[in-house]
Amino acid sequence: NGQIIGDKKVIPGSKMHTYFGRFGIVHEKLGIRLLVSTKEISVSEDGKQVDFSWTNNKTLEGL
């Protein structure tokens, strides 16, 4: 799933610029969810959740 955000004003005859405001990836068999937005990245596994900001660097080795 995702949410597309576009230009606030569309000028006829010009290109419209869009980008993702957020999107998510779910692996139901493994119970893993990855949600990415313009503000943060959230990773969850079996109810445990870890949030990361775009300014932090981390390495994950299981949750």
C-alpha positions, 0 to 999 in steps of 0.5 A: 500500500502507498500514498501518492502525493502530487503537485499542489497546482497542475498547470495544463500542458506541463508535467505533473510531479508525484512522489510517495508520501509513505508506503508499506511492505508486509510479509505475512508468513514471517510477520514482518512489516516495513512502513516508510514515510517522509518522516520515519521508517518503522520495522515491526515483527510479531508486535515488536516495533522499532522506529528510525528517523532518516538522520540515524544510521542503524544495523538490524540483526533481528528484532 
